[in-house]
Amino acid sequence: MFVLVEMVDTVRIPPWQFERKLNDSIAEELNKKLANKVVYNVGLCICLFDITKLEDAYVFPGDGASHTKVHFRYVVFHPFLDEILIGKIKGCSPEGVHVSLGFFDDILIPPESLQQPAKFDETEQVWVWEYETEEGAHDLYMDTGEEIRFRVVDESFVDTSPTGPSSAEAASTSEVLPKKEAPYTLVGSISEPGLGLLSWWTNS
């Protein structure tokens, strides 16, 4: 679920931090810049693990700050495909079941990846597994807040870097804002025995 990623960056330390230890100032600046941010095709950055190398620091004309090239390792949330995770149901919609890990919310289990047969209850706004038994079908509800075990089957990165307006957009006077996309999304599946709500598979 978590991986160590080697990174290189140039860190700017303002003059009023010169009295502190260089490593402490650099660690603070790196966490300020990267923590809780998604790096494209890398994952969600959590926190600095360690600094492996500091190159020479430079002070440029007109800028009293020091600029240091830093080699470091960062803890990143990037589960591998087919990894089994446990989260909580954040909500349900016709698009599927939305799951949260507490620190990461952009997880979707689409309808075709639920235990089958499944139906969406419009009144309760929840997905229901119509579990077949010898006594007939039992409706098992996927309620908000329930713990759910799922398999990671796909991931999607979206480059959300700012871009300049196109000529067509510049000419348009409409105030319609584009839909905000999540920079990193996971797709899950619970269509196997043992997956789904933890309460479904508890031993009697």
C-alpha positions as CSV (number, residue, x, y, z in Angstrom):
1,M,0.0,0.0,0.0
2,F,2.9,2.4,0.9
3,V,6.1,2.6,-1.1
4,L,9.4,4.5,-0.8
5,V,10.1,6.7,-3.8
6,E,13.5,8.2,-4.5
7,M,13.1,11.9,-5.6
8,V,15.4,14.9,-6.4
9,D,14.4,18.5,-5.9
10,T,16.0,21.9,-5.4
11,V,14.9,23.4,-2.0
12,R,14.9,27.1,-1.3
13,I,15.7,28.0,2.3
14,P,14.9,31.7,3.2
15,P,17.5,33.6,5.2
16,W,15.6,33.6,8.5
17,Q,15.9,29.9,8.7
18,F,19.7,29.8,8.4
19,E,20.0,29.6,12.2
20,R,18.3,26.2,12.1
21,K,19.9,22.9,11.1
22,L,19.9,22.6,7.4
23,N,18.3,19.1,7.4
24,D,15.4,20.3,9.6
25,S,14.7,23.2,7.4
26,I,14.9,21.1,4.2
27,A,12.6,18.4,5.7
28,E,10.0,21.1,6.7
29,E,10.1,22.6,3.2
30,L,9.8,19.3,1.4
31,N,6.8,18.2,3.6
32,K,5.2,21.7,3.0
33,K,5.6,21.2,-0.7
34,L,4.7,17.5,-1.1
35,A,2.7,16.1,1.8
36,N,-0.9,15.3,0.9
37,K,-0.2,16.1,-2.8
38,V,-0.6,13.7,-5.7
39,V,2.5,13.4,-7.9
40,Y,1.5,12.4,-11.5
41,N,2.1,8.6,-12.1
42,V,3.7,8.3,-8.6
43,G,0.9,8.4,-6.1
44,L,-0.2,10.4,-3.0
45,C,2.7,11.7,-1.0
46,I,2.5,11.1,2.7
47,C,5.7,12.3,4.5
48,L,9.4,12.5,4.1
49,F,11.3,9.3,5.0
50,D,14.9,10.4,4.9
51,I,17.4,12.6,3.0
52,T,20.1,10.6,1.2
53,K,22.3,13.3,-0.2
54,L,22.7,17.1,0.0
55,E,24.6,18.8,-2.8
56,D,26.2,22.2,-2.5
57,A,24.0,25.1,-1.6
58,Y,24.0,28.3,-3.7
59,V,22.9,31.9,-3.1
60,F,21.9,33.7,-6.3
61,P,22.3,37.4,-6.9
62,G,19.2,39.4,-5.8
63,D,18.0,36.5,-3.6
64,G,19.3,36.0,-0.1
65,A,17.9,32.5,0.1
66,S,20.0,29.3,-0.3
67,H,19.1,26.8,-3.0
68,T,20.2,23.2,-2.3
69,K,19.7,20.2,-4.6
70,V,18.4,17.4,-2.4
71,H,18.2,13.6,-3.0
72,F,15.6,12.1,-0.7
73,R,13.1,9.2,-0.2
74,Y,9.4,9.9,0.3
75,V,6.6,7.7,1.7
76,V,3.9,7.4,-1.0
77,F,0.5,5.8,-1.1
78,H,0.4,3.7,-4.2
79,P,-1.2,0.3,-3.8
80,F,-0.3,-2.3,-6.4
81,L,-3.0,-3.9,-8.6
82,D,-4.8,-6.8,-7.0
83,E,-3.8,-5.6,-3.5
84,I,-6.6,-6.2,-0.9
85,L,-7.5,-3.1,1.1
86,I,-10.0,-2.4,3.9
87,G,-11.9,0.9,3.9
88,K,-15.2,2.4,4.9
89,I,-18.1,3.1,2.6
90,K,-18.3,6.9,2.1
91,G,-21.6,6.8,0.2
92,C,-23.4,5.1,-2.7
93,S,-24.6,6.4,-6.1
94,P,-25.8,4.9,-9.4
95,E,-22.1,5.0,-10.4
96,G,-21.2,2.6,-7.7
97,V,-19.9,2.4,-4.1
98,H,-17.6,5.2,-3.0
99,V,-15.0,4.1,-0.4
100,S,-12.6,6.1,1.9
101,L,-9.4,5.0,3.6
102,G,-9.6,8.0,6.0
103,F,-6.7,9.8,4.3
104,F,-7.7,9.0,0.7
105,D,-11.3,9.2,-0.6
106,D,-11.1,8.7,-4.4
107,I,-12.0,5.0,-4.6
108,L,-14.9,3.7,-6.6
109,I,-16.3,0.2,-6.9
110,P,-18.5,0.2,-10.1
111,P,-21.8,-1.7,-10.2
112,E,-20.3,-4.5,-12.4
113,S,-17.7,-5.2,-9.8
114,L,-20.1,-5.7,-6.9
115,Q,-21.2,-9.1,-5.6
116,Q,-23.9,-10.2,-8.0
117,P,-26.9,-9.9,-8.3
118,A,-26.8,-6.3,-7.0
119,K,-29.4,-3.5,-7.3
120,F,-29.4,0.2,-6.4
121,D,-32.1,1.2,-3.9
122,E,-33.2,4.7,-5.0
123,T,-35.1,5.3,-1.8
124,E,-32.3,4.4,0.6
125,Q,-29.5,5.5,-1.8
126,V,-27.6,2.3,-1.1
127,W,-26.4,-0.7,-3.1
128,V,-27.9,-4.1,-2.1
129,W,-26.5,-7.6,-2.7
130,E,-29.5,-9.9,-3.3
131,Y,-27.9,-12.9,-1.6
132,E,-29.5,-16.2,-2.7
133,T,-30.0,-18.9,-0.1
134,E,-32.1,-22.1,0.1
135,E,-34.8,-20.0,1.9
136,G,-34.8,-17.4,-0.8
137,A,-33.1,-14.1,-1.5
138,H,-31.8,-11.9,1.4
139,D,-31.0,-8.3,0.8
140,L,-27.6,-7.3,2.2
141,Y,-27.3,-3.5,2.3
142,M,-24.0,-1.6,1.8
143,D,-24.6,1.2,4.3
144,T,-22.5,4.3,4.7
145,G,-19.8,3.9,7.4
146,E,-19.6,0.1,7.1
147,E,-16.1,-1.4,6.7
148,I,-15.5,-3.0,3.3
149,R,-12.8,-5.3,2.0
150,F,-12.0,-4.8,-1.7
151,R,-9.4,-5.6,-4.4
152,V,-7.7,-2.9,-6.3
153,V,-8.2,-3.6,-10.0
154,D,-7.4,-0.3,-11.7
155,E,-5.9,3.1,-11.2
156,S,-6.1,6.4,-13.0
157,F,-3.9,9.5,-12.9
158,V,-5.2,12.8,-14.3
159,D,-2.8,15.7,-15.0
160,T,-4.5,18.6,-13.1
161,S,-1.7,21.1,-13.7
162,P,-3.0,24.6,-14.5
163,T,-3.2,25.3,-18.3
164,G,-3.9,28.5,-20.1
165,P,-7.3,29.0,-21.7
166,S,-7.7,27.9,-25.3
167,S,-8.7,30.5,-27.9
168,A,-12.2,29.0,-28.0
169,E,-12.6,29.3,-24.3
170,A,-11.2,32.9,-24.3
171,A,-13.8,33.9,-26.9
172,S,-16.6,32.3,-24.9
173,T,-18.3,34.5,-22.3
174,S,-20.0,31.6,-20.5
175,E,-19.3,31.1,-16.8
176,V,-19.7,27.3,-16.8
177,L,-16.9,25.9,-14.7
178,P,-15.4,22.5,-15.8
179,K,-16.0,19.6,-13.6
180,K,-13.1,19.2,-11.1
181,E,-11.4,15.8,-11.6
182,A,-9.5,13.9,-8.9
183,P,-5.8,13.7,-9.8
184,Y,-5.6,10.0,-8.6
185,T,-8.4,7.5,-8.5
186,L,-8.6,3.8,-7.6
187,V,-11.1,1.3,-9.0
188,G,-12.0,-1.6,-6.7
189,S,-13.9,-4.8,-6.9
190,I,-15.7,-7.0,-4.4
191,S,-17.0,-9.6,-6.9
192,E,-15.2,-12.6,-5.1
193,P,-15.9,-14.7,-2.0
194,G,-14.5,-13.0,1.1
195,L,-14.7,-9.5,-0.4
196,G,-17.3,-6.9,0.5
197,L,-18.6,-5.8,3.9
198,L,-16.6,-7.4,6.8
199,S,-19.9,-8.2,8.5
200,W,-20.9,-10.5,5.7
201,W,-18.0,-12.9,6.3
202,T,-17.7,-12.9,10.1
203,N,-17.4,-16.4,11.6
204,S,-20.5,-17.5,13.5
